[in-house]
Amino acid sequence: MVKRAFDIAGSATALLLLLPLLLLLALAVALTSPGGAFFRQVRVGRDGREFLLLKFRTMRPGSEAKGQITVGGRDPRITGIGYFLRKSKLDELPQLINVLVGDMSIVGPRPEVPKYVALYTAEQREVLTVRPGITSAASIAYMDENEILGKSADPHRTYIEEVMPAKLALDVKYVQERSFWLDLRIILRTCTGLFR
């Protein structure tokens, strides 16, 4: 209950304070390339329930059909402003709405798309017992995930066999050890990590 109260208060406050920035970014995305300001993608949340995750759109329309993994810092599908949004993580801000309505939490395992969740082992599925989050220990550890995949000869295989299992191990550890104080430490590490 404390965590949910924190999520509601935190997301509502952040949305109010950041409203001018959110409107400016939405306008910039919409005006610089066709396709609208927002990207919606089906992700798997708590208890395996699917929901629509919100982001500012950073890729050209139809890009998802060419693969759901983004590779390298210069994926040609990414728009000009998309590079900036991804680098600064500002594309994630609309997920505050997901937090407010209860699909997500501020801190928790990052939600995955259904096709990758289908590959989870029984142990890995423990991450589905909690609300997914905007940030997590795994997100911090793999802030350079796109660069890692960009150096791979087979990014999809590298993600499935190396990156995803490593992130899930950190997420399972979080689920088993979670606490309000751990969440605060992850939030602090996320904020400092963005400015490294």
C-alpha positions as CSV (number, residue, x, y, z in Angstrom):
1,M,0.0,0.0,0.0
2,V,2.9,2.4,0.8
3,K,4.5,1.6,-2.6
4,R,1.2,2.3,-4.5
5,A,0.6,5.5,-2.5
6,F,4.1,6.6,-3.4
7,D,3.6,5.7,-7.1
8,I,0.3,7.7,-7.2
9,A,1.7,10.8,-5.4
10,G,5.0,10.7,-7.3
11,S,3.6,10.2,-10.8
12,A,0.8,12.8,-10.3
13,T,3.3,15.4,-9.0
14,A,5.8,14.7,-11.7
15,L,3.1,15.0,-14.4
16,L,1.9,18.3,-13.1
17,L,5.5,19.7,-12.7
18,L,6.6,18.4,-16.1
19,L,3.4,19.3,-18.0
20,P,5.0,22.2,-20.0
21,L,8.0,20.0,-20.9
22,L,5.7,17.1,-21.9
23,L,3.7,19.3,-24.2
24,L,6.8,20.8,-25.8
25,L,8.3,17.3,-26.4
26,A,5.0,16.0,-27.8
27,L,4.8,19.0,-30.2
28,A,8.4,18.6,-31.3
29,V,7.9,14.9,-32.1
30,A,4.6,15.4,-33.9
31,L,6.0,18.3,-36.0
32,T,9.3,16.8,-37.0
33,S,8.1,13.5,-38.5
34,P,4.8,11.9,-39.5
35,G,3.1,9.4,-37.1
36,G,2.0,11.4,-34.1
37,A,3.7,12.2,-30.7
38,F,3.2,8.9,-28.9
39,F,4.2,5.3,-29.4
40,R,2.0,2.6,-27.8
41,Q,3.2,-1.0,-27.5
42,V,1.7,-4.1,-25.9
43,R,3.7,-5.2,-22.8
44,V,3.2,-7.8,-20.2
45,G,2.6,-6.6,-16.7
46,R,1.7,-8.0,-13.3
47,D,0.2,-11.5,-13.3
48,G,0.8,-11.7,-17.0
49,R,-1.8,-9.0,-17.8
50,E,-1.1,-7.1,-21.1
51,F,-1.3,-3.3,-21.2
52,L,-0.3,-0.5,-23.6
53,L,3.0,1.1,-22.6
54,L,3.3,4.7,-23.6
55,K,6.4,6.5,-24.9
56,F,7.2,9.5,-27.0
57,R,7.6,8.2,-30.5
58,T,11.3,8.0,-31.5
59,M,11.1,5.9,-34.6
60,R,9.6,6.3,-38.1
61,P,6.1,4.8,-38.7
62,G,6.3,1.1,-39.5
63,S,9.7,0.6,-37.8
64,E,8.4,-2.1,-35.4
65,A,7.6,-4.4,-38.3
66,K,11.4,-4.5,-39.0
67,G,12.2,-5.8,-35.5
68,Q,11.5,-4.9,-31.9
69,I,15.1,-4.6,-30.8
70,T,16.9,-1.3,-31.3
71,V,20.6,-1.8,-32.1
72,G,23.4,0.7,-31.8
73,G,23.3,4.4,-31.2
74,R,22.5,5.1,-34.8
75,D,19.7,2.8,-35.8
76,P,18.5,4.3,-39.1
77,R,14.8,3.9,-38.0
78,I,15.2,6.5,-35.3
79,T,14.2,10.1,-36.0
80,G,16.4,13.1,-35.4
81,I,14.7,14.1,-32.2
82,G,14.3,10.4,-31.4
83,Y,18.1,10.2,-30.8
84,F,17.9,13.0,-28.3
85,L,14.9,11.6,-26.5
86,R,16.5,8.1,-26.2
87,K,19.9,9.4,-25.1
88,S,18.3,11.5,-22.4
89,K,15.6,8.9,-21.5
90,L,12.9,11.6,-22.0
91,D,11.0,9.2,-24.3
92,E,10.1,7.3,-21.1
93,L,8.2,10.2,-19.4
94,P,4.7,9.3,-20.7
95,Q,5.0,6.1,-18.6
96,L,4.2,8.3,-15.7
97,I,0.6,7.9,-17.0
98,N,1.0,4.1,-16.9
99,V,2.1,4.5,-13.3
100,L,-0.8,6.8,-12.3
101,V,-3.5,4.4,-13.7
102,G,-1.9,1.4,-12.1
103,D,-0.3,-0.5,-15.0
104,M,3.2,0.2,-13.8
105,S,5.2,1.3,-10.8
106,I,8.0,3.9,-10.7
107,V,10.4,1.1,-9.7
108,G,10.1,-2.5,-10.8
109,P,11.2,-5.0,-13.5
110,R,10.9,-3.4,-17.0
111,P,7.9,-4.8,-18.8
112,E,8.7,-7.0,-21.8
113,V,6.8,-7.7,-25.1
114,P,4.7,-10.9,-25.1
115,K,7.0,-12.8,-27.5
116,Y,9.9,-12.5,-25.1
117,V,7.9,-13.2,-22.0
118,A,6.9,-16.5,-23.7
119,L,10.6,-17.5,-23.4
120,Y,10.8,-17.0,-19.6
121,T,11.6,-19.9,-17.4
122,A,9.4,-20.6,-14.3
123,E,12.0,-18.8,-12.1
124,Q,12.1,-15.8,-14.4
125,R,8.3,-15.5,-14.4
126,E,8.6,-14.4,-10.8
127,V,9.1,-10.9,-12.2
128,L,5.5,-11.0,-13.2
129,T,4.3,-11.1,-9.6
130,V,4.9,-7.4,-9.2
131,R,4.0,-4.3,-11.2
132,P,6.6,-3.5,-13.8
133,G,8.5,-0.3,-13.4
134,I,9.9,2.7,-15.3
135,T,13.3,2.0,-13.8
136,S,15.0,-0.9,-12.2
137,A,18.4,-2.2,-11.1
138,A,18.6,-4.0,-14.5
139,S,17.8,-0.8,-16.4
140,I,20.7,0.9,-14.6
141,A,23.1,-1.9,-15.3
142,Y,22.2,-2.0,-18.9
143,M,21.8,1.6,-19.8
144,D,24.2,1.0,-22.7
145,E,22.1,-2.0,-24.0
146,N,21.7,-0.6,-27.5
147,E,25.4,-0.2,-27.9
148,I,26.0,-3.8,-26.7
149,L,23.5,-5.1,-29.3
150,G,25.0,-2.8,-31.9
151,K,28.3,-4.5,-31.6
152,S,26.8,-8.0,-32.0
153,A,26.7,-9.9,-35.3
154,D,23.3,-11.3,-34.3
155,P,21.6,-8.7,-32.0
156,H,18.5,-10.8,-31.5
157,R,20.4,-13.9,-30.4
158,T,22.6,-11.8,-28.1
159,Y,19.5,-10.3,-26.5
160,I,17.8,-13.7,-26.0
161,E,20.8,-15.6,-24.8
162,E,22.9,-13.0,-22.9
163,V,21.2,-9.6,-22.2
164,M,17.7,-10.7,-21.3
165,P,18.7,-13.5,-18.9
166,A,21.2,-11.2,-17.1
167,K,18.6,-8.5,-16.7
168,L,16.0,-11.0,-15.5
169,A,18.4,-12.3,-12.9
170,L,18.7,-8.8,-11.5
171,D,14.9,-8.3,-11.6
172,V,14.3,-11.6,-9.8
173,K,16.7,-10.5,-7.1
174,Y,14.8,-7.2,-6.8
175,V,11.5,-9.0,-6.4
176,Q,12.9,-11.2,-3.7
177,E,14.5,-8.3,-1.8
178,R,12.2,-5.4,-2.6
179,S,11.5,-2.7,-0.1
180,F,10.6,1.0,0.0
181,W,14.2,1.9,0.8
182,L,15.6,-0.2,-2.1
183,D,13.2,1.7,-4.4
184,L,14.5,5.0,-3.2
185,R,18.1,3.9,-3.8
186,I,17.2,2.7,-7.4
187,I,15.6,6.0,-8.1
188,L,18.7,7.9,-6.9
189,R,21.0,5.7,-8.9
190,T,18.8,6.2,-12.0
191,C,18.9,10.0,-11.6
192,T,22.7,10.0,-11.1
193,G,23.2,7.5,-14.0
194,L,21.4,9.8,-16.5
195,F,24.0,12.5,-15.9
196,R,27.1,10.4,-16.0
